[in-house]
Amino acid sequence: MRLVILLFTLVIVFSSALHAQNDEKKMKLIQFSGVLVSSDSLDQVSYASVIDKTTGKGTMSDYYGYFSFVTRPGDTILFNAFGYKTSSYIVPDSLKEIRYSIIHVMTPDTLLLPEVNIYPWPSREEFARAFVEMDPYDDALRRAQKQLSGESLAFIASRVPTDGRLSYNWESEQRQTQIYTQGQTPMNNLLNPAAWGKFINSWKNGQLQRE
């Protein structure tokens, strides 16, 4: 009778110890952190989701691919990022430390789409008709040349108000001229022989003709 009671007591003690050990293992938490990199270039994988499949909790990697959150030993971690294949990692259940770090490599998920040609005409017949009826003398290049002609630019410039820098430069030139001719008659290119010679040479060379 005493032997039966002793065996029963030992069974209860061992069961309690094993149950307490399992509970302690389940309740053990670790700080799980790491860096996500790409397998082809080893560049960081930014803003990837890191989810604990067992508990449903997780976090997201930052711009440098770094992540950190609390998990438990033996849990399965899922990594998901746009342009990469979904991968997983099982946290070792034999960890003795409360912190664990990894470098997880993710594989790019390349999706090849069929080639698509986009035309400005709904059909080849429409393209052929537009090509035949095209006016080759009024294309975009000639329109651009007309808009960039001297007369067009002068017309636009005459309606553009003077900004502060141009006004300041003009005022500075006027003051420099006053300082340079102070105490004497101001310069007048109308009586400057060099200016007249330059004007006559430009006239003979055809530089004053309108475009």
C-alpha positions as CSV (number, residue, x, y, z in Angstrom):
1,M,0.0,0.0,0.0
2,R,2.8,2.4,0.9
3,L,4.5,1.5,-2.4
4,V,1.4,2.4,-4.4
5,I,1.1,5.7,-2.6
6,L,4.8,6.5,-3.2
7,L,4.5,5.7,-6.9
8,F,1.4,7.8,-7.2
9,T,3.1,10.7,-5.5
10,L,6.2,10.4,-7.8
11,V,3.9,10.4,-10.9
12,I,2.1,13.6,-9.7
13,V,5.5,15.3,-9.0
14,F,7.0,14.5,-12.4
15,S,3.8,15.5,-14.2
16,S,3.7,18.8,-12.4
17,A,7.4,19.4,-13.2
18,L,7.0,18.6,-16.9
19,H,3.9,20.7,-17.1
20,A,5.7,23.6,-15.5
21,Q,8.6,23.2,-17.9
22,N,6.3,23.3,-20.9
23,D,4.5,26.4,-19.5
24,E,7.9,28.1,-19.0
25,K,8.9,27.2,-22.5
26,K,5.7,28.6,-23.9
27,M,5.9,31.8,-21.8
28,K,9.6,32.5,-22.8
29,L,9.8,35.6,-24.9
30,I,12.8,36.8,-27.0
31,Q,13.6,40.0,-28.8
32,F,13.8,38.9,-32.4
33,S,15.5,41.3,-34.8
34,G,17.4,41.3,-38.1
35,V,18.0,42.8,-41.5
36,L,16.3,41.9,-44.8
37,V,18.5,41.9,-47.9
38,S,18.0,41.0,-51.5
39,S,19.7,37.9,-52.9
40,D,20.8,39.4,-56.2
41,S,22.3,42.7,-55.0
42,L,22.4,42.4,-51.2
43,D,20.5,45.7,-51.0
44,Q,18.2,46.3,-48.1
45,V,14.6,45.3,-48.5
46,S,12.7,48.3,-47.2
47,Y,9.2,48.3,-45.7
48,A,8.6,44.6,-45.7
49,S,6.0,43.0,-43.5
50,V,7.3,40.6,-40.8
51,I,4.5,38.5,-39.3
52,D,4.6,35.9,-36.6
53,K,2.4,33.1,-38.1
54,T,1.8,31.5,-34.7
55,T,0.5,34.6,-32.9
56,G,-0.6,36.8,-35.8
57,K,1.5,39.7,-34.6
58,G,4.4,41.4,-36.4
59,T,6.1,44.5,-37.5
60,M,7.5,46.1,-40.6
61,S,11.1,46.7,-41.7
62,D,12.3,50.3,-41.9
63,Y,14.1,52.0,-44.9
64,Y,17.3,50.1,-44.1
65,G,15.6,46.7,-43.9
66,Y,15.9,46.5,-40.1
67,F,13.1,45.0,-38.0
68,S,12.7,44.1,-34.3
69,F,9.8,42.7,-32.3
70,V,9.0,40.2,-29.5
71,T,8.3,36.6,-30.4
72,R,8.7,33.1,-28.9
73,P,11.0,30.2,-29.6
74,G,9.6,27.8,-32.2
75,D,7.4,30.3,-33.9
76,T,7.2,30.6,-37.7
77,I,8.0,34.1,-39.0
78,L,6.7,35.1,-42.5
79,F,8.5,37.8,-44.6
80,N,6.6,39.5,-47.4
81,A,7.6,42.4,-49.6
82,F,6.5,43.8,-52.9
83,G,8.6,42.4,-55.7
84,Y,9.9,39.5,-53.6
85,K,8.8,36.0,-52.9
86,T,7.2,35.3,-49.6
87,S,9.6,33.4,-47.3
88,S,9.6,32.0,-43.8
89,Y,11.9,31.4,-40.9
90,I,11.5,29.2,-37.7
91,V,12.9,30.7,-34.6
92,P,15.1,28.1,-32.9
93,D,13.5,26.5,-29.8
94,S,16.8,25.9,-28.1
95,L,17.7,29.5,-27.5
96,K,19.2,30.4,-24.1
97,E,19.4,34.1,-24.6
98,I,16.5,36.6,-24.7
99,R,17.8,38.3,-27.8
100,Y,18.3,36.8,-31.3
101,S,19.3,38.4,-34.6
102,I,19.5,37.2,-38.2
103,I,20.2,38.4,-41.7
104,H,17.4,37.1,-43.9
105,V,17.9,36.9,-47.6
106,M,14.8,37.4,-49.8
107,T,14.5,36.3,-53.4
108,P,13.2,38.8,-56.0
109,D,10.0,37.7,-57.7
110,T,10.3,38.7,-61.4
111,L,7.1,38.8,-63.4
112,L,7.5,38.9,-67.2
113,L,4.6,40.5,-69.0
114,P,3.9,40.0,-72.7
115,E,5.0,42.8,-75.0
116,V,2.3,45.4,-75.8
117,N,2.6,47.8,-78.7
118,I,0.7,51.1,-78.4
119,Y,-0.2,53.0,-81.5
120,P,-1.9,56.4,-81.8
121,W,-4.3,54.9,-84.4
122,P,-6.9,52.3,-83.9
123,S,-6.0,50.2,-86.9
124,R,-3.4,50.0,-89.7
125,E,-5.9,51.4,-92.2
126,E,-6.3,54.5,-90.1
127,F,-2.5,54.8,-89.9
128,A,-2.2,54.5,-93.7
129,R,-4.8,57.2,-94.3
130,A,-3.2,59.5,-91.8
131,F,0.2,59.0,-93.4
132,V,-1.1,59.7,-96.9
133,E,-3.1,62.8,-95.7
134,M,-0.2,64.1,-93.6
135,D,1.0,67.7,-94.4
136,P,4.8,67.4,-94.4
137,Y,5.2,71.2,-94.4
138,D,3.5,71.9,-91.2
139,D,5.0,69.4,-88.8
140,A,6.0,69.9,-85.2
141,L,9.6,70.9,-86.2
142,R,8.4,73.8,-88.4
143,R,5.9,74.9,-85.9
144,A,8.7,75.0,-83.3
145,Q,10.9,77.0,-85.7
146,K,8.1,79.5,-86.1
147,Q,7.6,79.9,-82.4
148,L,11.4,80.3,-81.8
149,S,11.9,82.9,-84.6
150,G,13.3,86.2,-83.7
151,E,10.1,88.1,-84.2
152,S,8.1,85.7,-82.0
153,L,10.7,85.9,-79.2
154,A,10.9,89.6,-79.4
155,F,7.1,89.8,-79.3
156,I,7.1,87.6,-76.2
157,A,10.0,89.5,-74.5
158,S,8.2,92.8,-75.0
159,R,5.4,91.6,-72.8
160,V,7.4,89.9,-70.1
161,P,7.8,92.3,-67.1
162,T,11.4,93.1,-65.9
163,D,12.4,91.1,-62.9
164,G,14.4,92.4,-60.0
165,R,17.8,91.2,-61.1
166,L,17.5,93.0,-64.5
167,S,16.4,96.2,-62.9
168,Y,19.3,96.0,-60.4
169,N,21.8,95.4,-63.2
170,W,20.4,98.3,-65.3
171,E,20.6,100.6,-62.2
172,S,24.2,99.4,-61.5
173,E,25.3,100.1,-65.1
174,Q,23.8,103.6,-64.9
175,R,25.6,104.3,-61.7
176,Q,28.9,103.0,-63.1
177,T,28.5,105.3,-66.1
178,Q,27.8,108.3,-63.9
179,I,30.9,107.6,-61.8
180,Y,33.1,107.0,-64.9
181,T,32.0,110.2,-66.6
182,Q,31.8,112.3,-63.4
183,G,33.1,115.9,-64.1
184,Q,33.0,115.5,-67.9
185,T,30.6,115.2,-70.7
186,P,28.8,111.8,-70.7
187,M,29.6,109.4,-73.5
188,N,27.4,109.4,-76.6
189,N,27.9,106.6,-79.1
190,L,26.2,108.7,-81.7
191,L,29.5,110.6,-82.0
192,N,31.7,107.6,-81.4
193,P,33.7,106.8,-84.6
194,A,34.4,103.2,-83.4
195,A,30.7,102.5,-82.9
196,W,29.9,103.9,-86.4
197,G,32.7,101.7,-87.9
198,K,31.3,98.6,-86.2
199,F,27.8,99.5,-87.4
200,I,28.9,100.0,-91.0
201,N,30.8,96.7,-91.0
202,S,27.8,94.8,-89.7
203,W,25.6,96.4,-92.3
204,K,28.0,95.4,-95.1
205,N,28.3,91.8,-93.8
206,G,24.5,91.4,-93.8
207,Q,24.2,90.9,-90.0
208,L,21.4,93.5,-89.7
209,Q,19.1,91.7,-92.1
210,R,15.8,90.4,-90.8
211,E,15.5,86.6,-90.5
